[in-house]
Amino acid sequence: MDEFRSCDDLQHDSKYKHKRTIIHIDLDCFYAQVEMLKNPELTDKPVGIKQQHYVITSNYVAREYGIKKCMLITEALALCPKLIIINGEDLHDYRLMSSKVTDIVRQFSTKVEKLGLDENFVDISDLVSSKLASKDNHSYSVVGHIYKNEIENICACGCRERLVIGSNIASEIRARIREELGMTCCAGVGHNKLLAKLVGSTHKPDQQTIVFPCSATLLVSNLSHARKIPGIGRKTSDVLDALGIVSIHDVQNCSLKVLEKHFDKSVARWIKGACFGVDDTDVKESGKQQVIGLEEASKMIGSMEEVRNRLKSLIDRGMVLLEEDGRFPTTIRVAVRKYSSHEEYCRQRESKQCPINPSIFRSNIAKDHILEAALGLFKKLVDHTKPFHLTLIGLAFTKFQEELPVKSSMLQFLRKKSLDESSSKDLTITDTSVGSTIENIVTGDNDQNSDFNRSNDSKQEHISFGEIDESVLNELPEDIRSEIMQTFQHENKPGTSSSNDTSVKCPPGIKLEVFNELPHEIQLELVRDSYKNTSNTVKTNGLTSKRQNSILNYLKKK
């Protein structure tokens, strides 16, 4: 007999069982609702939000005419000639409203997970427990709909009372969002994320629904296909289809051992459990956005010139968002949607990603380098040597770090100077097992570097503020700029000089012409920084130099 085959077996193995209370908040026709708030005259009129050639969403007035998500604008206008089309490619106002909604939800629990711009999971288990422990003798009744009107009467774990309290908290959250922001939303209340999300969509708009554990399997079983379960994507669905496992009922009756032959053990058990309404995934607390991404959809993208132009547009918009965010991404991802005549695949995306040196975002030509990296990823997704038909292309920045490492500030600054003077042909992309890796955004001419030796005679010069290029000084990171100003008086004193005639080889990753113009002290420092990870000792013929002095000398106006 198969282990954990029945619903009871899976519930018994569940980490949380029925102990949690989770709410799923879903804003009604989000983009359209934001536009109606900006222009109240649109409230009773059919409104569609477009991106490229598609209506990506619409208000409920428009939906009464048969307008559907991702419908071609021409088709939408044929159904509803009075449809008011609003360009929704600029996401600024939508992101702002999304943040305000999440801020309200976080007032009820810190365990809030954003899902896109219009959805939030919130685990209110602690708040429910505190209300139960308060002993205020308050009697709670269900707020909103009850799925299939089935109320838990069998379970003795206390889940019925917890979920009823949860419905009251969901109602309070929705009221706060409506009162403070003028936005309406739906809510689902359940003992796990899967059930909360599924049940919230059963009564829309501006309503809420609760599902008790006794109805969990029934709720999931009413889905038309296994891929309708959130978390089961195209690849997983394709494997299930190949096994002849199509419906929820098929998965429920499938041997767990069969699933484990084709999926990781934990994934197989999750799939099996999800089809019985069992889901132990945690509500992951969201901080700043983990991904900053943009997309452009079109009826037909079929040339490299158009791909390049669309990627340029996405990069321009993305750089604005990155500047607002303030962090530095270390990975970029390119996504495409290939045309398919099969409806179930027409919205599926494929993507590849690669690491990227975060220091390029301090370069004046960062956009050019990002573009070349993005094109490299695109060519791994699409065979551009043959005709292709895409309906969407997207670009995302992810895996952020708050700031560039202080230890490499000097090296990164000099590489920025190199980037500003180099061309996009210096970009090098190599394959890895999971995608592409940008080995180094700046690459030197190795043949030239291997034979390059130069000597430089430094002579003492009197430094004054007028001799420092302030435009360059202002571009420096804060820590380096502070060092310069703090040590200025010391370096300005007579008697400090450095002379040497030592030859230095240009390290990899630095443009030869830039390195050739650097003072000898900085050349030495750059060699040490560049090779400290690959060599325990960097020989510099006994010479040492102060970092501050090197920076000051480099900043002198020529």
PyMOL commands that set and color helices and strands:
alter all, ss='L'
color gray80, all
select helices_A, chain A and resi 7-13+30-38+40-42+60-63+73-79+92-105+125-133+147-149+159-181+193-200+213-221+226-228+234-242+248-253+256-262+265-274+304-325+343-345+358-362+366-381+406-421+424-426+446-450+465-467+470-475+478-492+512-517+520-531+547-555
alter helices_A, ss='H'
color red, helices_A
select strands_A, chain A and resi 22-27+47-51+54-58+71-72+84-87+112-115+119-123+145-146+185-190+208-210+291-301+328-338+350-355+390-401+428-432+435-440
alter strands_A, ss='S'
color yellow, strands_A
deselect
rebuild
show_as cartoon
